[in-house]
Amino acid sequence: MSASRSETASAPVPDGSGAGPASTAVPEPGGDLLAALLDGMDAALCAFDADGVVTHWNREAERILGWPADEAVGRRGFAGWAVRPADADEVQGRLMAVMDAPGRQVHEFALLKKDGGRVLVRTQSAGVRGAGGTPAGVYCAFSEVHAQIDLERSIALSEALFEDGSWGVVLVDVDLRPTVVNTYAARVLGTARATLLGRPLGELIVQGVEDLEGALQHVLSEGAPASPAEVWVTLRTAEGERRRCWRSGFLRLSSPLAEEPVPLGVGWLFQDVTDARLAEQDADRLRFRSNQLHRASRTAAECEDPMEAATTHLDYALAGFADHALVDLAVGERLVRAAATPAGAPGPAAPVAGGGIPVRYPAGHPALQAVDRIGSVRDSAGGAGEAWAAERQWPPDAAHALCAVLRSRGRTLGVLTFLRGPSRPAFERPDAAYAESVAVRVASAVDLARVLGG
């Protein structure tokens, strides 16, 4: 709010205003500074002396009500000009009552504008004490109620977002370091709110931080994107690394006090949608694999040679699932390689030329374990690399293995092995279920081949 200038205390008062004769203002040291400060305020301000005479009236008060300072200062109360006659006594009484009361009081009044219109204002008023502590007057700050409500809504929204919001909210400065973090964001990031402040995002995000920081930099320089984006990251937590997907929106923050927009940072709003995205991926994967099994069965049904039907099932199963496939059949107490994909590069499965030589699997080999358990066995190289694959008689680029036993008519016919390279993830339990479905079909074809062969 701004105040009236000190010289306006001697401004003439219009006839009929009810104001007494204006006294001559005595210039005080710093009066010009006080007038400038009051006139530069964003809220309307007026002040009354102990007799209820207006002593200060700033520019924001003039803007809201239309009464200039030289017409307002010197009037006694609001009666006859700024309130309706029927409301004048109540308004004046409530305003002046705070002169003898402690603290501030908040009221809402309907005031009159100079053009005759009415405006509802919310006031905060408090008493002013003289040098000896005696009541000397009242100051009153006021603003239009709708503007005050808008401000309160903005503050309430900010507090709700930073305390109870169901979205993560992080404010980052121009150096991309968090300055404010809400409760949801701290929980998703796996740390305390205060711990995140001022730290580079790379200390918490192992993978994906480049994409996130790139998005933040883009918002700082170009503005917010038109729609939310999904960012996959890997977090470093006390329980280990976690892969997460965040649906994120960004807002560029600029100072409302600067003449030209000055970036203060970026508001980053996000929600963890990892579970939903993983469920969608699982559903897509299951749909694709079911379709592959269906296509393989239709194609295999047209094969005259049962072993060709077996390799057909392998070719369809490999798509998006593994890099290599091996079929080792039980001959007596040993396993003999019957079909395989090329070891050097991806390719279709084919019977092994000149088969019949037993594979030299050492004791405890995953394929032997699958035979013993009559179930699936998963294995990974870890950091062993090619030595791990060579020891198990697998192609040198193998890093993950899944062995599924071939069973038909209650007998074990051999082992089906799927292999993945180091750039792919290890096999998981859903992968084992799919491999077992493929193994059932391959075993049926192998069993038919043996029946027909003799």
N, C-alpha and C positions, 0 to 999 in steps of 0.2 A: 504494500500500500504506500502511497506517497502522501506527504503531508503538505499543508499549505505553507507557502513561503511566509517568513515572519512579517514582511511588510503588509501582507494581506490582512493583518489584524486591524488595520486602520481603513480598510476598504469601506466605501459608503454602502449602507444597507438600503435596499429598495423600500419604498413606502409600503406600509401595511405588513411588513414582515414580522413585526412584533419584537424586533431586536432593539436594544438600547443603543445609545450613542457609542460609537467605536472609540476606544482609547488610542492614544498615540503609541505606536510600538517603539520600544527602545531597542536598538540593534544590540544583539548579543554576540560575543565571540563565537565563531563557528556556526552562526546562524545560516549562512549560505550553504555550508556543508550539510547541515541538518536538513535544510529544504531540499537539497539535491538528493540526499539519501531517501527521504520520504517520497519524493516524486518518482524515484526510480524503482519503487517497490512494485511487485506484481499483484498485490492485494490492495483493496481500497482501505483507506484509514482516515478516520476523523477523531478529533479529541474535543472534550468539553472541559471548561473550568468548573469550579465548585458550584457556580450559579447556573450551570447548564448552557453556557454560551459556547458556541463553536469556536475553537481556537486554531484548529488545523484541519486541512482538507486537501488530500493529495490528488494527483492526476487520474489515478485509477478510480477514485470515488467520482471524479468528474465524468470519466468515461462511462461508468455504469449508470449514473443518475442524470447526467447532462448538466448539472449545476456546476459552474466554474467556481474556483476558490473565492474570487472577489465578491460573489453573490452568496456564498455559504458562510464564510468566516464572519463572525460577529452576530449571527442570528442566535436567538435563545431557543434551543431545542429544535425539533423538526416540525413543530406545529405551524400550520399555515403554508408550508411549502413542500416538505419532503414526506409527509404522511397525511392521510385523510384526517379531518378534524375529529371524527369519531374514534380514531385510534391514537390520537396524539398523546393523551394523558397516560394511557397504558404503556406506550412505547417509551415515553420520557421517564416514567416511574421505574420501569424495569432497567433501563440503561443507567440511571443515576443511583439505583439501589446498590450497584456493585461497588460504589465508592467506599462504602463502609464494610464490605464483605471481603473475606480472604479469597485469594486465587482468582481464576477466570470463570466467567459464566458464558454459556452458549445459548443464543436465542435465534428465533426466526421471525422476521418482520416483513410485512408488505410495505415497501416504500414507493413514493411517487417520483417519477422522472419529470424533468422539466417540461417535456412535451406532453405531459398528462398521463402517460402510460404508467402501469404499475409493474414492479419487479419484486420477486420474493428473494430476500437475502438472508444469509446465515451470518450471524455476528458472534465474535468473541470479544468480550469487553472485560476490563479490569480497572480497578481504582489506581489513581496516581497519588503518591504521597509527597508532601512538601518537605522542606529541609528539616522541620521538627517532627516529622512523622505524622502530621495532621493531614486529613484528606484534602487533596488539592484539585481533584478533577477525575475525569474518566477518559480512557482511550478506547476506541472501538475499531476493530478490524472487521471488514465484511467482504463478502463475495456473493455472486449470484448462486442460488442454491443448486441449480443444475450443474454449474461448473464445479462446485464443491462435491456434489455427488459423483461426478465423473472422476474427480481426483481420488475420492474414497474408493470408488470401484477399481481404479488402476492400482492403488496401494493394496487393496484386498486381493486382487488377482495376483499381484506379485508375491504376496505372503502365502497365498494358497499354492502357487506353483512351487515355491521354494520349501514348502513344508509338507503338503499333503497331495501334491500332484501325482497323477498316475503316469506321467511322462517324465523322463529324465530331463533336467534343465541344467545346462552348464553355460556360464558366461566366460568367454576367453578374451584376453586382451589382444592387442595387435601383435604381440609376440607368441600368440597361440598358447598361452599358459592360463589354466583355469583361475578365475578370480571369485566365482560364486558357484557352488554346487548344491543341488537340492538333495533331499533324502533318497529319492528313488535312484538318482544317478549314482550316488555313493554306493548304494546297495548293489546295483548292477555292475559297477566297476570293482566291487569287492574290497572297498577300503573305507576309511572314515572320511567325512566331509572335509575336515580341516587338513587331512593328510594330502589331499589332492591340490590344494591351493598353491599356485606358483610353480608347480612341477611340470616338466615337459610331458606331453601325452605319451611319448615313447618309453617312459619309465614303466608304464602300466600295460601298454599295448605292444605285444611282441611282433605281430604281423598285421598289416592293414593300416598302420599309422600313417603311411605315406598317402594313401587314398583319403583318409580323414583330414589330414592337414592340408592336402591339396584342395579339398572342398572348402575348408575354412579360408584359405588364401583367396580362392576364387570369390567367395562372398565378400571379403574385405575389398577386393579390387573392382568387382563387377556387380555386386549385389546378390540378393538371394535368388536361388533357382526357382523355377515355376512350380515344381512339385517335389514332394519328399523323395529321398533316395535311400536305398538299402546298402549298408556297408557291412561286409564280413570282416571280423577282426579276431585275433587270437589274444586273449588276456593272460597276463601273468598274475596268478593268485597264490595264496598260501597253500591251496590244495593242488597246485600245478597249473598247467596251461589249459585254457578253455576256449573253444571256438564259439563265437557268438555272432548273431546277425542283428543289427540295429537299424530300424527304420527311422531316418533322420530328416529333420527340417532345419533350415538355417535362416537367421535374420541378421542383417547388418545393423549394428547399433551406432547411432550418431548422436552427438551432443545437442540437446535442444537449446542450449544457451549460446552457441556459436552462431555468428552471422552466416558463415558457410558451413556445410556439413563436415564435421570432423569425426572420423571413425573412432569409436571407443573400443571396438572389438566385435565379436560375433555372439549372438545367442544361438546355442545349439540345443535343439529339442529332439529327443529320441525315445524310442520304445523298443524294448528287447522282444523281438519276434522270432527268436531262434527256434523255439518249440514248434511254432506254426510252420516255419519254413522247412524244418527237418521232417515234419509230418507230410508236407507236400512232396518233398523229395522222395520220401519212402513210398508214398502212394504212386508217384510217377515211376519209380524204379520197379515196384511190384507190377504195375500195369505193363511196363515194357518187357519184363521177364516172362510174364504170363503170355504175352503175345509171341515172344520168341519160342517158348515151349510149344505153343499151338502151331506156329509156322513150321517148326522142326518136325513135329509129328506128322503134319500133312505131307511134307517133302519126303520124310523117311518112309512113309507108307507106299510111295511110288518106287522105292529101291528094290530091285530084285535080289541083290546081295545083302544079307543081313549086316555084314561088317561095314558096307557102305552106308547103311542106315545108321550104324553106331557113330561113324565119323561125322555124318550129317548133323546129328544131335550135338556133337562137340562144336562144330562150326557155328551153329546158331547160338550156343551157350556162351562162346567166347566174346561175342559182341558186347562191349562195354563192361565186361565182367573180369576177364583175365587176359594175359598175354600168351600163355602157353597151356597146352593140355597134354597129358600123358595117360595112356591106358596100359596098365600092367596086369596080365592075366595069370591066375594061379594054375600052375602045372605041377602037380604033386605038392611038394612042400615049398616050392620056389615060385617067384614072380618072374614072368617073361614079358618083355616089352612087345606089345602088339600094335599100337598105333601112337602117333605123336604129331605135334605141330613142328615146323622147322625151328631149329635151335637158334639160328642166327638172326632171323627176322620174322615178323608175324606172317602167318600163312595158314592155309587150310590143313586140317588134320588128315593124315593118310596112314594106311598100314605100313609097318616097318618092313622094309625089304630084307629078306633073309632072316626073319625073326626066328625065335626059338632059343636064343642064348639068354640064360637067366641074368637079370640085373643084379649087380653086386651091392645090394643095400646092406649097410652095417646094422648091427643090432641096435634096436631103439629107433630105427628110422621111422618117420611119421607114417609112411605107407604100411609098414609092418604093424605099427601101433593101430592103424585103422582096421587091419585084418583081425587083430587080436580083440579089439573092442567091439567090432562089428558096428562101427560108428564113424563119425567124421573127426578129423584131427587137424588143427590149425597150427602153423609154425611161422616164425619170422626170423630174419637174419639179425636184426638188431644192428650192431655195428660191425658184424663179422665180414660183410661184403662177399666177394667171390669165393672166399675160402669156405663159407657156409654152404654155398650152392655146390661147389666141387665135392665136398665131403658127402653130400646127399645124392650125387650122381644126377644133378639137375643142370640146366643151361646156366652159363655164368652170369647172365643178367637177372636171374631170379632172386627176389628178396623176400617174398611172402608166398606161403604155400597153403593149400587146402586139399586134404586127401579124403575122399569119400569112398566107402566100400561098395563094390558091385555085388548085389544080391539078387538071386532069382530062384524061385521054387525052393526056398529055404536053404539055398547053398551059397557060399561065398565064391564068386567067380574071379575076383581080382580087385584092383584099386584104380580109381580115377583120380588123377592129381591135376589141380589147377594152379598155375604160377603167375605171380605178378612181379613187375619190376620195381626198383627202388623209388621211382617217382609216384607210385600209387600207394594208397593206404593199405594197411593190413586187412586181411579177411576178418569179417565179424560174424556174429551168430546168424543174422538173416542171410548172409552169403552161404553159410553152411547148409541152410534149409534149401536154398536154390540148387546148390551143388548136389544135394541128395536127390532132388527131383530129377535132375539130369542123369544122375547115376542109375536111377531106376530104369529109365528109358534105354540107356546104353547097355545095362545088364540084360534087359529083355532081348535086345538085338544080338548080343554076344551069345546068349543062351540059345537063341534060334539058330545062329550060325553053327554052333556045336552040334545041335540036334540034326540039322540038315547035312552036316559034314560027316556025320557018322555015328 
